[in-house]
Amino acid sequence: MQPLIDPAHTSDGQSRGEDGGRTASDAPAPAVPARLRALAAHRWFWPVALLLGYGGQVVFRLALSIHNYFPSVHADEDSYLVIARVLAGRPTTEMPVGVVIPGGYPLLISPALRIADNPATAYHLIMGINAVLNALVFPLVVVAARRLGLRRRDAYLVGTAVALVPPVVFYSQFVMSDTVLPVLLLAWAITMHGWLSPGSARRRTLYAVAMGLVAGYSMATHDRGGVVVALTALVLVVVLAFGWAPRLASLAGIGGLGVSYLGAKLLAGFVEGRFKDVPPSTVGNKVFENLEDPQYRGTIIARTFGQLWYFMTSTYGLGAVAFVLCVVVVFRRRYTVAERVVAFVMVAMLFGTALASAAGLADNARVDNWVYARYCAVLVPLFLLVGLVALFRAGTRSLLWLAGTGVAVIGIIQLSVGAYAGSELKLWVSSWTVPDAMFLASAWNGLHMARTTVAAVMVLAACLLLRVAGGRRVVAAVVGCVTMFAAYATVTITNNVSEPHAKARKYEAVGLAKEAGLRKGDNLVMDWDLDWDTRMSLTYEVYWGRVWTDNVKAGNTPPERANTFLVTLGKDVAPEDSWPKPAPGWHVAKFDKDRGWVLWRKG
């Protein structure tokens, strides 16, 4: 395996100066004690260590999220839960988001809804499933780091650090596809690298098939997976044309992609068939429509830069180092085909995701339309992995050049976003949408781009200072510090963002349903003017029955199967007058003047 940047870095982990001699700063690490070396030499040591590390990652996630028992990110969580409900064999109900979204992630969590007899238990089980799935980032990063030439110990350290950063863990605390997407993208990159690396034809064929299957499943999981499929198809065609891999292996990859693409379409068709009155998602169409609108292009470019700025700062600048390094690798012939192709798809995936999300976001006055955490966060493990590997393998001069260029990129895109968006960046923003930025800025009351950038650059500078002062022998300790900082950041963001976000929405999700006396067997119709959070939550909390949203208060007839009707109660309005023309057989069952709602019941 060729070194990432520094050709003076030898295979035994030592380095040589410009004249071929060993540099003082890059002196070899102290010898490992003989007893520890003997222990690590056992065949069972590293498999057991990997299993224990994975178990620790699962436990860490469970400690942060297992107490959650209701959805709070509307309407995303509610929609995934409704689809999972259908895939679990339960009756259909209303689709909260208004369109049918991909069902790949709901398919993974559907066993929880098949087993559990109430919504709280099902949600607890899903948090467990999320922990098990999301923690797979750890072993996959270890595998990827080994492919990039790190020793087992160093790869283990890198895997631990990457798996603990907030962009990886944060979304696994909610019922969202972002729980599993980082795992899929890591698997995608690893299998692509394996397919293009030297080896037996059988091994390369298996890697190619796996790559195609993972790409298709990512499309079945989220619209961002469409970018993965497009890039995979492009790479397969180019590699087949230039003969960079055995033809049979490339054809097998095309077959794997075709099978998984067909599977994604069949799954989408099944889900859409269960929600016949709901149209499929049209995010892709909106993206292309906005891209073709010349009046909107400046906004799209600025928002793309905003996504990239957030991505690079949320990785403490190491993502910017990795970005620059990937660009270098693409255009340097001394790197292997596997390295150059994977570097290309990483950069293309980052830009493609940022551009597509920027074009697909609604055009309204929200700060998170300009700077948003979620969409590019799934690529954090890949880029952070490369950035940390560069600390181990790049020479001092190369590393400083990469870091300087990366910081310049962060500064340029930040200034571009600030100049274009202007005062809109000063509007109120939910901490849920930019948690890492608020953590780095040490402020939970708004977006402070300059402070966030300074903090991210300071973390990067600290890593570089230690690396330059101590050479490669201290990199393991540096990565250990990054690990502790990442764990601290994740816990802090959980305490200041995840938990307050959920608590603020607890009443609408579970308090109202309990006070209203909704019970097993109820089918609920909700009026259009009811609080939006309540309407989203109750599609899941009415776990055994069906819900509808209709303009009943204005005169529409409740569905025949409905036996309860929830409507707002205006100020100085009697509960009996909350429904001006009630249907025969309906009566007021419960109401809350302070909260402003009335539950009507039939019979």
HELIX and SHEET records of a PDB file:
HELIX    1   1 ALA A   34  ALA A   40  1                                   7    
HELIX    2   2 PHE A   45  SER A   65  1                                  21    
HELIX    3   3 ASP A   76  LEU A   87  1                                  12    
HELIX    4   4 GLY A  104  ILE A  115  1                                  12    
HELIX    5   5 PRO A  119  ASN A  134  1                                  16    
HELIX    6   6 VAL A  137  ARG A  147  1                                  11    
HELIX    7   7 ARG A  152  LEU A  164  1                                  13    
HELIX    8   8 PRO A  166  VAL A  169  1                                   4    
HELIX    9   9 PHE A  170  GLN A  173  5                                   4    
HELIX   10  10 SER A  177  THR A  179  5                                   3    
HELIX   11  11 LEU A  181  LEU A  196  1                                  16    
HELIX   12  12 ALA A  201  THR A  221  1                                  21    
HELIX   13  13 GLY A  225  PHE A  242  1                                  18    
HELIX   14  14 ARG A  247  ARG A  274  1                                  28    
HELIX   15  15 VAL A  283  LEU A  291  1                                   9    
HELIX   16  16 PRO A  294  TYR A  296  5                                   3    
HELIX   17  17 ARG A  297  SER A  314  1                                  18    
HELIX   18  18 LEU A  318  VAL A  330  1                                  13    
HELIX   19  19 VAL A  337  GLY A  360  1                                  24    
HELIX   20  20 VAL A  367  TRP A  370  1                                   4    
HELIX   21  21 ARG A  374  ALA A  377  1                                   4    
HELIX   22  22 VAL A  380  ARG A  393  1                                  14    
HELIX   23  23 THR A  396  ALA A  421  1                                  26    
HELIX   24  24 GLY A  422  LYS A  426  5                                   5    
HELIX   25  25 PRO A  435  ALA A  441  1                                   7    
HELIX   26  26 MET A  449  GLY A  470  1                                  22    
HELIX   27  27 GLY A  471  VAL A  474  5                                   4    
HELIX   28  28 VAL A  475  ILE A  493  1                                  19    
HELIX   29  29 THR A  494  SER A  498  3                                   5    
HELIX   30  30 GLU A  499  LYS A  503  1                                   5    
HELIX   31  31 LYS A  506  LYS A  506  1                                   1    
HELIX   32  32 TYR A  507  GLY A  511  3                                   5    
HELIX   33  33 LEU A  512  ALA A  516  1                                   5    
HELIX   34  34 TRP A  532  GLU A  541  1                                  10    
HELIX   35  35 PRO A  575  ASP A  577  5                                   3    
SHEET    1   A 5 VAL A 547  ASP A 550  0                                        
SHEET    2   A 5 LEU A 524  ASP A 527  1                                        
SHEET    3   A 5 THR A 564  THR A 568  1                                        
SHEET    4   A 5 TRP A 597  LYS A 602 -1                                        
SHEET    5   A 5 TRP A 586  ASP A 592 -1                                        
END                                                                             
